[in-house]
Amino acid sequence: MNRLHRTAAATATALLLTGVAACGSGEVTGGHRTAAQVLTAAYEKTSEAKSARITMTMSAPAALGDGGDMKMSGVMGWDPTVMDVTMRGSALAADPDAPERIRMILRDNVMYMDMGADTPAELDGKRWMKMDLAAIAKASGDEEMQKQMTSGLENMNQDPTEQLALLLDSPNLKHVGTEKIDGAETEHYKGTLTVKEMMESGDSLGVLEADERDKVLKEVEKAGIKGYDTEVWVNDDDLPVRMDVGMDTPQGDIEMSMTFSDYGAKAEVEAPSAADTFDLMDMLKELEGLEDPGESTAS
C-alpha cells in the first residue's frame, strides 16, 4: 500500500504545479492593436472554444516534497472542467513501484488514476484509483494536508480563460515580436506581475465577474504564490498556442510550459466504471482508521 500512498503524494504535487498564470498592457503591437486588445480577444475566443488538446511540462523544487519534472498530454475542457491526460516524469519516478506513465481523468472535481495492470492482489484486478482530494484531506484532520490538497485541486481547475484574465493585469507587458511556434506564425508577449500588484489593482481581472475574480485571488493566496513571470504566444486566430509561466513561491520557483492545439476538441471525459475502481478514501479509512467528520463511533 505504500506504493499507493507515494503515488498519491506525487500526484498532489503535480496538482500544485498546475497553477495559474499572469500578465496585460496598452502597448501597441502588430495590426495596430494594443496588447490588452489582443489578449482580450484571445480570452473571448478561448472562452468560446471550451476545450483543447494540451501538452504541459512542469518542474517543482524538492522543497515541495515530491519535487521534480512532470509532463502531461491529452485533452482538457473548461466549461465544464474535465481532463483526460497521461502523466510521466521524475516526480513519479520518486516511487520505484509507480508505473512509468499514469493516465489521469478529472471529472466533477474527482480524480481517477490508472495504476496499471500490476495492482495489489487485494484490489481484485481494479486498476483505477479514485481520489476525492478535498474529502481525503478533510477526513485526515491534518490542516496542512487539507490546505495543500484543496489548493492543488483548485489549481488543477484553472483554465486558459482564467490565465488570460490574469495576463491582462501586468503593468509591464512587452510585445517581444513575431515568432513561429510549431510552424504557426504568432505574436509573442512577455510580462511580470506580483500578487501584491494583483491585489491592489482595482481593475485587476476586469474581464471576470466579481465572484470569479475573488475565487482566483483566493486560490493564488492559498497557493502561497508571490508573483509570476509569464510569456504567451497568440496565433492569427487570436488563440494562445503556448504559455510559459514561472511562479515564485516560498518553496522555490515553479516552472510551467503549456502548448494548446485543436481548440474545440471533443472533451467528453467519462469516469471509469465502478467495477474497475477502488476508492482511496475507503482504503485510508481501513489502513489508518480515518472517519468522516461527524461519523458516529457507535455501531
KETOR-57147 format. One line per 8 residues: their letters; for each residue x, y, z of N, C-alpha, C, O, CB. Coordinates in steps of 0.2 Angstrom, whole numbers. Glycine has a CB too. Layout:
% KETOR-57147
A> X/Y/Z/X/Y/Z/X/Y/Z/X/Y/Z/X/Y/Z ~ ... .
//
This chain:
% KETOR-57147
MNRLHRTA> 4/-6/0/0/0/0/4/6/0/2/12/-2/-5/0/6 ~ 11/6/2/15/12/2/15/15/-5/16/21/-6/22/10/4 ~ 15/10/-10/15/12/-17/10/17/-18/11/22/-22/15/6/-22 ~ 4/16/-16/-2/20/-17/-1/26/-14/-3/32/-17/-8/16/-15 ~ 1/26/-8/2/32/-4/7/37/-7/6/43/-8/4/31/3 ~ 13/34/-9/18/38/-13/15/41/-19/17/47/-21/24/34/-14 ~ 12/37/-23/9/39/-29/4/45/-28/4/50/-32/6/34/-34 ~ 0/44/-23/-5/49/-22/-1/56/-20/-4/61/-22/-10/47/-16 .
AATATALL> 4/55/-16/8/61/-14/11/65/-20/11/71/-21/13/60/-9 ~ 14/60/-25/17/63/-31/11/67/-35/13/72/-38/20/58/-35 ~ 5/64/-35/0/67/-39/-2/74/-36/-3/78/-40/-6/62/-40 ~ -2/74/-30/-4/80/-26/1/86/-28/-1/91/-29/-5/79/-19 ~ 7/84/-29/12/88/-31/11/91/-38/12/97/-39/19/85/-30 ~ 9/86/-42/8/88/-49/2/93/-49/2/97/-53/6/82/-53 ~ -3/92/-45/-8/97/-45/-6/104/-43/-8/109/-46/-14/94/-40 ~ -2/104/-38/1/110/-35/5/114/-41/5/120/-41/5/109/-29 .
LTGVAACG> 8/110/-45/12/113/-50/7/116/-55/9/121/-59/16/108/-54 ~ 1/114/-56/-3/116/-61/-7/122/-59/-13/122/-57/-9/111/-63 ~ -3/128/-59/-6/134/-56/-9/139/-61/-10/137/-67/-1/138/-52 ~ -10/145/-59/-12/150/-63/-7/154/-66/-2/155/-63/-18/154/-60 ~ -8/158/-71/-3/162/-75/-4/169/-73/-9/171/-70/-3/161/-82 ~ 0/174/-76/-2/181/-75/1/185/-80/7/184/-83/1/183/-68 ~ -1/191/-82/1/197/-86/-4/202/-89/-10/200/-87/5/194/-92 ~ -4/210/-95/-8/215/-99/-4/222/-100/-1/224/-95/-14/215/-97 .
SGEVTGGH> -6/225/-105/-3/232/-106/-7/236/-111/-10/233/-115/4/232/-106 ~ -5/242/-112/-8/246/-118/-3/246/-124/-5/250/-128/-11/252/-116 ~ 2/243/-124/7/244/-129/4/242/-136/1/236/-136/13/239/-127 ~ 5/246/-141/3/244/-147/7/239/-151/14/240/-150/3/251/-152 ~ 4/234/-154/8/229/-157/6/228/-164/3/233/-167/6/222/-153 ~ 8/223/-167/6/222/-174/-1/222/-176/-5/220/-171/9/215/-177 ~ -3/225/-181/-10/226/-183/-13/231/-179/-20/232/-179/-14/219/-181 ~ -10/236/-176/-12/242/-173/-17/240/-167/-21/245/-166/-16/246/-178 .
RTAAQVLT> -16/235/-164/-20/233/-158/-15/233/-152/-9/232/-153/-23/226/-159 ~ -18/236/-147/-14/235/-141/-13/228/-138/-17/224/-140/-17/240/-135 ~ -8/227/-134/-8/220/-131/-14/219/-127/-16/213/-127/-2/220/-126 ~ -17/223/-123/-23/222/-120/-29/220/-125/-33/215/-123/-26/228/-116 ~ -29/223/-130/-34/221/-135/-33/214/-138/-38/210/-139/-35/226/-141 ~ -27/212/-139/-25/206/-142/-27/200/-137/-30/195/-138/-18/205/-144 ~ -25/202/-130/-27/197/-125/-34/196/-123/-36/191/-122/-22/198/-119 ~ -38/202/-124/-45/202/-123/-48/197/-128/-53/193/-127/-48/209/-122 .
AAYEKTSE> -46/198/-134/-49/194/-140/-47/187/-139/-51/183/-140/-46/197/-147 ~ -41/186/-136/-39/179/-135/-43/176/-130/-45/170/-130/-32/178/-133 ~ -45/180/-124/-49/177/-119/-56/176/-122/-59/170/-120/-50/183/-114 ~ -59/180/-126/-65/179/-128/-66/172/-133/-70/168/-132/-68/185/-132 ~ -61/172/-137/-60/166/-142/-59/159/-138/-62/154/-139/-55/167/-147 ~ -55/160/-133/-54/154/-129/-60/152/-125/-61/146/-124/-48/155/-124 ~ -63/157/-122/-69/155/-119/-75/151/-123/-78/147/-121/-73/162/-116 ~ -75/154/-129/-80/151/-134/-78/144/-136/-82/139/-137/-80/155/-140 .
AKSARITM> -71/142/-136/-69/136/-138/-70/130/-133/-72/125/-135/-61/136/-139 ~ -70/132/-127/-72/127/-121/-67/121/-120/-68/118/-115/-79/125/-122 ~ -63/120/-125/-59/114/-124/-53/114/-129/-53/118/-134/-63/107/-125 ~ -48/110/-128/-42/110/-132/-38/104/-131/-38/101/-125/-37/116/-132 ~ -33/102/-135/-28/97/-133/-22/101/-130/-21/106/-133/-26/93/-140 ~ -19/98/-125/-14/101/-121/-8/97/-120/-9/91/-119/-17/104/-115 ~ -2/100/-120/4/97/-118/7/102/-113/8/108/-114/9/95/-124 ~ 8/99/-107/11/103/-102/17/100/-98/17/94/-97/5/104/-96 .
TMSAPAAL> 22/104/-98/28/102/-94/29/106/-88/28/112/-88/35/102/-98 ~ 31/103/-82/31/107/-76/37/104/-72/39/99/-73/25/106/-72 ~ 40/109/-68/45/107/-64/44/111/-57/42/116/-57/52/109/-67 ~ 46/107/-52/45/110/-45/51/109/-41/54/104/-42/38/107/-41 ~ 52/113/-36/58/112/-31/57/106/-27/51/104/-25/60/118/-27 ~ 63/103/-24/62/97/-20/59/99/-13/56/95/-10/69/95/-18 ~ 59/106/-11/56/108/-5/48/106/-5/45/106/0/57/115/-4 ~ 45/105/-11/38/104/-11/36/97/-9/31/95/-9/35/106/-18 .
GDGGDMKM> 41/93/-8/40/86/-6/43/81/-12/49/80/-12/33/84/-5 ~ 38/79/-16/40/75/-22/41/80/-28/38/80/-33/34/70/-23 ~ 46/84/-27/48/89/-32/51/85/-38/52/79/-38/53/94/-30 ~ 51/88/-44/54/85/-50/50/88/-56/47/93/-56/54/78/-49 ~ 51/84/-61/48/86/-68/42/82/-69/42/76/-67/53/85/-73 ~ 37/85/-73/31/81/-74/29/83/-81/29/89/-83/26/82/-69 ~ 27/79/-86/24/80/-92/17/77/-93/16/71/-91/29/78/-98 ~ 13/81/-95/6/79/-96/3/81/-103/5/86/-106/1/82/-91 .
SGVMGWDP> 0/76/-106/-3/77/-113/-10/74/-113/-11/69/-111/2/75/-118 ~ -14/77/-117/-21/74/-118/-26/80/-120/-24/85/-123/-23/71/-112 ~ -32/79/-117/-37/84/-119/-40/87/-112/-40/84/-107/-43/81/-123 ~ -42/94/-113/-44/97/-107/-50/101/-109/-50/105/-114/-39/101/-104 ~ -55/101/-105/-61/106/-106/-62/110/-100/-60/108/-94/-67/102/-107 ~ -64/116/-101/-65/121/-95/-72/124/-95/-73/129/-91/-61/127/-96 ~ -77/121/-98/-84/123/-97/-88/117/-99/-91/117/-105/-86/129/-102 ~ -89/112/-95/-86/111/-88/-79/109/-88/-76/107/-93/-91/106/-84 .
TVMDVTMR> -76/109/-82/-69/107/-81/-69/99/-81/-71/96/-77/-67/110/-74 ~ -65/97/-86/-64/90/-87/-57/89/-89/-54/94/-92/-69/86/-92 ~ -54/83/-89/-47/82/-91/-46/75/-92/-48/71/-88/-42/85/-86 ~ -42/73/-97/-40/66/-98/-33/66/-101/-32/67/-107/-45/62/-103 ~ -28/65/-97/-21/66/-99/-17/60/-96/-19/56/-92/-19/73/-96 ~ -11/60/-99/-6/55/-97/0/58/-94/2/63/-97/-4/50/-103 ~ 2/56/-88/7/59/-85/13/55/-85/13/49/-84/5/61/-78 ~ 19/58/-85/25/54/-84/31/59/-82/30/65/-82/28/51/-90 .
GSALAADP> 36/57/-79/42/61/-77/45/59/-70/43/54/-67/39/68/-76 ~ 50/63/-68/54/61/-62/50/62/-56/51/59/-51/60/66/-62 ~ 44/66/-56/40/67/-50/37/60/-48/36/59/-42/35/72/-51 ~ 35/56/-53/33/50/-52/38/44/-51/37/40/-47/28/47/-58 ~ 44/45/-54/49/41/-53/52/40/-46/56/36/-44/55/42/-58 ~ 50/45/-42/52/45/-35/50/39/-31/53/37/-26/50/51/-31 ~ 44/36/-34/42/30/-31/44/24/-36/41/24/-42/34/30/-30 ~ 49/20/-34/51/14/-39/46/10/-41/46/6/-46/57/11/-36 .
DAPERIRM> 40/9/-37/35/4/-39/29/8/-43/25/4/-46/32/2/-33 ~ 30/14/-44/25/18/-48/25/16/-56/31/15/-58/25/25/-47 ~ 20/16/-59/20/15/-67/24/20/-70/25/26/-67/13/15/-70 ~ 27/19/-76/31/24/-79/27/29/-82/29/35/-82/35/20/-85 ~ 21/28/-84/16/33/-86/9/31/-82/7/26/-81/15/32/-94 ~ 6/37/-81/-1/36/-77/-6/40/-81/-5/46/-82/0/38/-70 ~ -11/37/-83/-17/41/-86/-21/44/-80/-23/40/-75/-21/36/-90 ~ -23/50/-81/-27/53/-76/-33/56/-79/-33/59/-84/-23/58/-72 .
ILRDNVMY> -39/55/-76/-45/58/-78/-48/62/-72/-48/60/-66/-51/52/-80 ~ -50/68/-74/-53/73/-69/-60/75/-71/-61/77/-77/-49/80/-68 ~ -65/74/-67/-72/75/-69/-76/76/-62/-75/72/-58/-75/69/-73 ~ -80/81/-62/-84/83/-56/-80/83/-50/-82/81/-45/-89/77/-55 ~ -74/87/-51/-69/88/-46/-67/82/-42/-64/82/-36/-73/92/-40 ~ -67/76/-46/-64/70/-43/-59/67/-48/-60/67/-54/-70/64/-42 ~ -53/65/-46/-48/62/-50/-48/55/-50/-49/51/-45/-41/65/-48 ~ -47/52/-56/-46/44/-56/-39/43/-60/-37/46/-65/-52/41/-61 .
MDMGADTP> -35/39/-57/-29/37/-59/-28/30/-61/-30/25/-57/-23/39/-54 ~ -26/28/-67/-25/21/-69/-18/19/-67/-13/21/-69/-25/21/-77 ~ -18/14/-62/-12/12/-58/-9/6/-62/-4/4/-60/-14/10/-51 ~ -11/4/-68/-8/-1/-72/-11/-8/-70/-15/-9/-65/-1/-1/-71 ~ -9/-13/-74/-12/-19/-73/-9/-23/-67/-12/-27/-64/-10/-24/-79 ~ -3/-21/-65/1/-24/-59/-2/-21/-53/2/-18/-49/8/-23/-60 ~ -8/-22/-51/-11/-19/-45/-10/-24/-39/-10/-30/-41/-18/-16/-45 ~ -10/-22/-33/-10/-27/-27/-16/-32/-28/-21/-31/-30/-10/-24/-21 .
AELDGKRW> -15/-39/-26/-20/-44/-26/-26/-42/-23/-32/-44/-25/-17/-50/-24 ~ -26/-39/-17/-32/-37/-13/-36/-33/-17/-42/-32/-14/-30/-35/-6 ~ -34/-30/-22/-39/-25/-26/-43/-29/-31/-47/-25/-35/-35/-19/-29 ~ -42/-35/-32/-46/-39/-36/-46/-37/-43/-51/-37/-47/-53/-39/-34 ~ -40/-35/-46/-39/-33/-53/-41/-25/-54/-41/-23/-60/-42/-37/-57 ~ -44/-22/-49/-46/-15/-50/-40/-10/-51/-35/-10/-47/-50/-12/-44 ~ -39/-7/-57/-33/-3/-58/-34/4/-58/-29/8/-58/-31/-5/-65 ~ -41/7/-57/-42/14/-57/-43/16/-49/-47/14/-46/-48/16/-61 .
MKMDLAAI> -39/21/-47/-39/24/-40/-43/30/-41/-41/35/-44/-32/25/-37 ~ -48/31/-37/-52/37/-36/-50/41/-30/-49/38/-25/-60/35/-35 ~ -49/47/-32/-46/52/-27/-51/58/-26/-50/62/-31/-39/54/-28 ~ -55/59/-21/-58/65/-20/-54/68/-15/-54/67/-9/-65/64/-17 ~ -49/73/-17/-44/76/-13/-46/80/-7/-44/79/-2/-39/80/-17 ~ -52/83/-9/-54/88/-3/-57/83/2/-56/85/8/-60/92/-6 ~ -61/78/1/-63/73/6/-58/70/10/-58/69/16/-68/68/2 ~ -53/68/6/-47/64/9/-44/69/14/-42/67/20/-42/62/4 .
AKASGDEE> -42/75/12/-39/80/17/-43/82/23/-41/82/28/-37/86/13 ~ -50/82/22/-54/84/27/-55/78/32/-55/80/38/-61/86/24 ~ -55/72/30/-55/67/34/-49/65/38/-49/63/44/-57/60/30 ~ -43/68/35/-37/66/39/-36/70/45/-33/69/50/-31/68/34 ~ -40/76/45/-39/81/51/-33/85/51/-31/88/56/-39/77/58 ~ -29/84/46/-22/87/45/-24/94/41/-25/94/35/-17/83/41 ~ -23/100/45/-25/106/42/-20/108/36/-22/110/31/-25/111/47 ~ -14/106/37/-9/107/31/-10/103/25/-10/106/20/-2/106/34 .
MQKQMTSG> -12/97/26/-14/92/21/-20/95/17/-20/95/11/-15/85/23 ~ -25/97/21/-31/100/18/-30/106/14/-33/106/9/-36/101/24 ~ -26/110/17/-24/116/13/-21/115/6/-22/118/1/-19/121/17 ~ -16/110/6/-12/108/0/-16/105/-5/-16/106/-11/-6/104/2 ~ -20/100/-2/-24/96/-7/-30/100/-10/-31/100/-16/-27/90/-4 ~ -33/104/-6/-39/108/-9/-36/114/-14/-39/115/-19/-43/111/-3 ~ -30/116/-12/-27/121/-16/-25/118/-22/-26/121/-28/-21/125/-12 ~ -22/112/-22/-20/109/-28/-25/107/-33/-25/108/-39/-16/102/-26 .
LENMNQDP> -31/105/-30/-37/103/-34/-40/109/-37/-42/109/-43/-42/100/-30 ~ -40/115/-34/-42/121/-36/-38/124/-42/-40/126/-47/-43/127/-31 ~ -31/123/-41/-26/125/-46/-27/121/-52/-27/123/-58/-19/125/-43 ~ -28/114/-51/-30/110/-57/-36/112/-61/-36/112/-67/-31/103/-55 ~ -40/115/-58/-46/118/-61/-45/124/-65/-50/126/-68/-52/118/-56 ~ -40/127/-64/-38/133/-68/-38/132/-75/-36/127/-78/-32/137/-66 ~ -42/136/-79/-42/135/-87/-39/141/-90/-37/146/-87/-49/134/-89 ~ -37/140/-97/-34/145/-100/-37/152/-100/-34/157/-101/-33/143/-108 .
TEQLALLL> -44/152/-99/-48/159/-99/-46/163/-93/-45/169/-93/-55/158/-100 ~ -45/159/-87/-43/162/-81/-36/165/-82/-34/170/-79/-44/158/-75 ~ -32/161/-85/-25/163/-86/-24/169/-90/-20/173/-88/-21/157/-89 ~ -28/169/-95/-28/175/-99/-31/181/-96/-29/187/-97/-32/174/-106 ~ -36/180/-91/-39/186/-87/-33/189/-83/-33/195/-82/-44/183/-83 ~ -29/184/-80/-23/187/-76/-18/191/-80/-15/195/-78/-20/181/-72 ~ -17/188/-86/-12/191/-91/-14/199/-92/-10/203/-94/-12/188/-98 ~ -20/200/-92/-22/207/-94/-21/212/-88/-22/218/-89/-30/207/-95 .
DSPNLKHV> -17/210/-83/-16/215/-77/-9/217/-76/-7/220/-72/-19/212/-71 ~ -4/214/-80/3/216/-79/4/223/-81/2/225/-86/7/211/-84 ~ 8/227/-77/9/234/-79/15/234/-83/16/240/-86/11/237/-72 ~ 18/229/-85/24/230/-89/25/225/-95/30/222/-97/31/229/-85 ~ 19/223/-97/19/218/-103/22/221/-109/21/226/-111/12/216/-105 ~ 27/217/-112/30/219/-118/28/214/-124/27/208/-123/38/218/-117 ~ 28/217/-130/27/214/-136/34/212/-139/37/216/-141/23/218/-141 ~ 36/206/-138/43/204/-139/44/203/-147/49/205/-149/44/197/-136 .
GTEKIDGA> 39/201/-151/40/201/-158/36/195/-161/31/192/-158/47/200/-160 ~ 37/194/-167/33/188/-171/38/182/-171/44/182/-172/32/190/-178 ~ 35/176/-169/39/170/-169/34/164/-172/28/165/-172/41/168/-162 ~ 38/159/-174/34/153/-176/34/148/-171/40/146/-168/37/150/-183 ~ 28/145/-169/28/140/-164/24/134/-168/19/135/-170/24/142/-158 ~ 28/129/-168/26/123/-172/23/125/-179/18/122/-181/20/120/-168 ~ 27/129/-182/25/131/-189/20/136/-190/19/138/-195/23/125/-192 ~ 17/138/-184/12/144/-184/15/150/-183/19/151/-178/6/142/-180 .
ETEHYKGT> 13/156/-186/15/162/-185/12/165/-179/5/165/-179/14/167/-191 ~ 15/168/-174/12/170/-168/15/177/-166/21/179/-168/13/165/-162 ~ 11/180/-162/14/186/-158/16/184/-151/12/181/-148/8/192/-158 ~ 22/186/-149/25/184/-143/24/190/-138/27/196/-139/32/182/-144 ~ 21/189/-132/21/194/-126/24/191/-120/25/185/-119/13/196/-125 ~ 27/196/-116/31/194/-110/29/199/-105/29/205/-106/38/193/-112 ~ 28/197/-99/27/202/-93/28/199/-86/29/193/-86/21/205/-94 ~ 28/203/-81/28/200/-74/22/204/-70/20/209/-72/35/202/-71 .
LTVKEMME> 21/200/-65/15/203/-61/16/200/-54/17/194/-53/8/201/-63 ~ 17/204/-49/17/202/-42/10/201/-39/5/204/-42/21/207/-37 ~ 9/197/-34/2/196/-31/0/202/-28/-6/203/-28/3/190/-27 ~ 5/206/-25/3/212/-22/0/217/-27/-5/220/-25/9/215/-19 ~ 3/217/-33/0/222/-38/-7/219/-40/-11/223/-41/5/222/-44 ~ -8/213/-40/-14/210/-42/-19/212/-37/-25/214/-39/-14/202/-43 ~ -18/211/-31/-22/213/-25/-24/220/-25/-30/222/-23/-19/210/-19 ~ -19/224/-26/-20/232/-25/-24/235/-31/-26/240/-31/-14/235/-24 .
SGDSLGVL> -24/232/-37/-26/235/-43/-34/234/-43/-37/228/-42/-24/231/-49 ~ -37/240/-43/-45/240/-44/-47/237/-50/-53/234/-50/-47/247/-43 ~ -43/237/-55/-45/234/-62/-43/227/-63/-44/224/-68/-42/239/-67 ~ -40/224/-58/-37/218/-59/-43/213/-61/-48/213/-59/-34/215/-52 ~ -41/209/-66/-45/203/-69/-52/206/-71/-57/203/-69/-46/198/-63 ~ -52/212/-74/-58/215/-76/-62/211/-80/-68/213/-81/-56/222/-80 ~ -60/206/-84/-65/203/-88/-69/197/-85/-73/194/-87/-61/199/-94 ~ -67/196/-78/-70/192/-74/-76/195/-70/-75/201/-68/-66/188/-70 .
EADERDKV> -81/191/-68/-86/194/-64/-83/194/-57/-78/191/-55/-92/189/-64 ~ -86/198/-52/-83/199/-46/-82/193/-42/-77/192/-39/-88/204/-41 ~ -87/188/-42/-86/182/-38/-80/177/-41/-77/174/-38/-92/178/-38 ~ -80/178/-48/-74/174/-51/-68/177/-50/-63/173/-48/-75/174/-59 ~ -67/183/-49/-61/187/-48/-59/185/-41/-53/183/-39/-62/195/-48 ~ -64/185/-36/-62/183/-29/-60/176/-28/-55/175/-24/-68/184/-24 ~ -63/172/-32/-61/165/-32/-53/164/-34/-50/160/-31/-65/161/-36 ~ -52/167/-40/-45/167/-42/-40/169/-37/-35/166/-36/-44/170/-49 .
LKEVEKAG> -41/175/-34/-37/178/-30/-36/174/-23/-30/174/-21/-39/185/-28 ~ -41/171/-21/-41/167/-15/-36/161/-17/-33/158/-13/-48/164/-13 ~ -37/158/-23/-33/152/-25/-26/154/-25/-21/150/-23/-35/149/-32 ~ -24/160/-28/-17/162/-28/-14/163/-21/-9/161/-19/-17/169/-32 ~ -18/166/-16/-16/167/-10/-15/160/-6/-10/160/-2/-21/171/-6 ~ -20/156/-7/-19/149/-4/-13/145/-6/-9/142/-2/-25/145/-5 ~ -11/146/-12/-5/143/-15/1/146/-13/7/143/-14/-5/143/-23 ~ 1/152/-10/7/155/-7/12/158/-13/17/159/-12/11/150/-3 .
IKGYDTEV> 8/159/-18/12/162/-24/13/169/-23/9/173/-21/8/161/-31 ~ 20/172/-24/21/179/-23/21/183/-30/20/189/-30/28/179/-20 ~ 22/179/-35/22/183/-42/23/178/-48/25/172/-47/28/188/-42 ~ 23/181/-54/23/177/-60/28/181/-65/28/187/-65/16/176/-63 ~ 31/177/-69/34/179/-75/31/175/-80/31/169/-80/42/177/-75 ~ 28/178/-85/24/175/-90/25/177/-97/27/183/-99/16/177/-88 ~ 25/172/-102/25/173/-109/20/170/-112/18/164/-110/32/171/-112 ~ 17/173/-117/11/170/-121/12/171/-128/14/176/-130/4/172/-119 .
WVNDDDLP> 11/166/-132/11/167/-140/4/166/-142/1/161/-141/16/161/-143 ~ 2/171/-146/-5/171/-149/-5/170/-156/-1/174/-160/-9/177/-147 ~ -9/166/-159/-9/165/-167/-14/170/-170/-17/174/-167/-11/158/-168 ~ -14/169/-177/-18/174/-181/-26/173/-179/-29/178/-181/-17/172/-188 ~ -28/168/-176/-35/167/-175/-36/169/-168/-42/168/-165/-37/159/-175 ~ -32/173/-165/-32/176/-158/-33/170/-153/-37/171/-148/-38/180/-157 ~ -30/165/-154/-30/159/-149/-22/158/-146/-18/158/-150/-32/153/-152 ~ -22/157/-140/-15/156/-137/-13/149/-139/-16/144/-138/-15/156/-129 .
VRMDVGMD> -6/148/-142/-4/142/-144/2/139/-139/3/134/-139/-1/142/-151 ~ 4/144/-135/9/142/-130/9/147/-124/8/153/-125/16/142/-133 ~ 10/145/-118/10/149/-112/16/146/-108/16/140/-106/4/150/-108 ~ 21/151/-106/26/149/-101/25/153/-95/24/159/-95/33/150/-104 ~ 25/150/-89/24/153/-83/29/151/-78/30/145/-76/17/152/-80 ~ 32/156/-74/37/155/-69/33/158/-63/32/164/-62/44/158/-70 ~ 32/153/-57/29/156/-51/34/156/-45/37/151/-44/23/151/-50 ~ 34/161/-42/38/162/-36/34/160/-30/29/164/-28/41/170/-36 .
TPQGDIEM> 37/155/-27/33/153/-21/38/152/-15/44/152/-16/30/146/-22 ~ 36/152/-9/41/151/-3/45/145/-3/51/145/-1/37/151/4 ~ 43/140/-7/47/134/-8/52/134/-13/57/130/-14/43/128/-8 ~ 52/139/-18/56/140/-23/52/141/-30/46/142/-29/60/133/-24 ~ 55/142/-35/52/143/-42/49/137/-45/52/132/-45/57/146/-47 ~ 43/138/-47/39/133/-51/39/135/-58/37/141/-60/32/131/-48 ~ 41/131/-63/41/132/-70/36/128/-74/35/122/-72/48/131/-73 ~ 32/131/-78/27/128/-82/26/130/-89/27/136/-90/20/128/-78 .
SMTFSDYG> 26/126/-94/25/127/-101/19/123/-104/19/117/-103/32/126/-104 ~ 15/127/-107/9/123/-110/8/125/-117/9/131/-119/2/125/-106 ~ 7/120/-121/5/121/-128/-2/119/-129/-4/114/-127/10/118/-133 ~ -6/123/-133/-13/121/-135/-14/120/-142/-10/124/-146/-17/127/-132 ~ -18/116/-144/-20/114/-151/-27/112/-152/-30/110/-147/-14/109/-155 ~ -29/111/-158/-36/108/-159/-41/111/-154/-45/107/-151/-35/101/-158 ~ -42/118/-154/-47/121/-150/-54/118/-152/-55/117/-158/-47/128/-150 ~ -58/117/-147/-65/114/-148/-64/107/-149/-69/103/-150/-67/117/-154 .
AKAEVEAP> -59/103/-147/-58/96/-147/-63/93/-143/-65/95/-138/-51/94/-145 ~ -66/87/-145/-71/84/-141/-68/82/-134/-63/79/-134/-73/77/-145 ~ -71/84/-129/-69/83/-122/-74/79/-118/-76/82/-112/-67/89/-119 ~ -77/74/-121/-82/70/-117/-79/65/-113/-78/59/-114/-87/67/-122 ~ -76/67/-107/-72/63/-102/-77/59/-98/-81/62/-94/-68/67/-98 ~ -76/52/-98/-80/48/-94/-76/45/-88/-70/43/-89/-83/42/-98 ~ -79/45/-82/-76/41/-77/-76/34/-78/-80/31/-81/-80/43/-70 ~ -71/30/-75/-70/23/-76/-76/20/-72/-79/23/-68/-64/20/-73 .
SAADTFDL> -78/14/-74/-83/10/-71/-82/8/-64/-76/7/-62/-85/4/-75 ~ -87/8/-60/-86/6/-53/-83/0/-52/-79/-1/-47/-93/7/-49 ~ -84/-5/-57/-81/-12/-56/-74/-12/-57/-70/-16/-55/-84/-16/-62 ~ -71/-7/-60/-64/-6/-61/-60/-1/-56/-55/1/-57/-62/-4/-68 ~ -64/2/-51/-62/7/-47/-62/5/-40/-66/2/-37/-66/13/-48 ~ -56/7/-37/-56/7/-29/-55/14/-27/-52/18/-30/-50/2/-27 ~ -58/16/-21/-58/22/-18/-53/23/-13/-53/19/-8/-65/24/-15 ~ -48/28/-14/-43/29/-10/-45/31/-3/-42/29/2/-38/34/-12 .
MDMLKELE> -51/34/-2/-54/36/4/-55/30/8/-54/30/14/-60/41/3 ~ -59/25/5/-60/19/9/-54/16/11/-54/13/17/-65/15/5 ~ -49/16/7/-43/12/9/-39/15/14/-37/12/19/-38/12/3 ~ -39/22/15/-36/26/20/-40/25/27/-37/24/32/-36/33/19 ~ -46/24/26/-50/23/32/-48/16/35/-48/15/41/-58/23/31 ~ -48/11/31/-46/4/33/-39/4/36/-37/1/41/-46/-1/27 ~ -34/8/32/-27/7/34/-25/12/40/-21/10/45/-23/9/29 ~ -29/17/41/-27/22/46/-32/24/51/-31/28/55/-24/28/43 .
GLEDPGES> -38/21/50/-44/22/55/-47/29/54/-49/31/59/-41/21/62 ~ -46/32/48/-49/38/47/-57/37/47/-60/32/45/-47/41/41 ~ -60/43/50/-68/43/49/-70/49/46/-66/54/46/-71/42/56 ~ -76/49/43/-79/55/40/-80/60/46/-82/58/52/-85/54/36 ~ -80/66/45/-82/71/50/-89/70/52/-93/70/48/-81/78/48 ~ -90/70/59/-97/69/62/-99/62/62/-105/60/64/-102/73/57 ~ -95/57/59/-97/50/59/-97/47/66/-92/48/70/-92/46/55 ~ -102/44/68/-103/41/75/-98/36/76/-97/31/72/-110/39/76 .
TAS> -95/35/82/-91/30/84/-95/24/86/-92/18/86/-86/32/89 ~ -101/25/87/-105/19/89/-107/15/83/-108/18/78/-112/22/93 ~ -108/9/84/-110/4/78/-117/4/77/-120/1/73/-107/-3/79 .
//
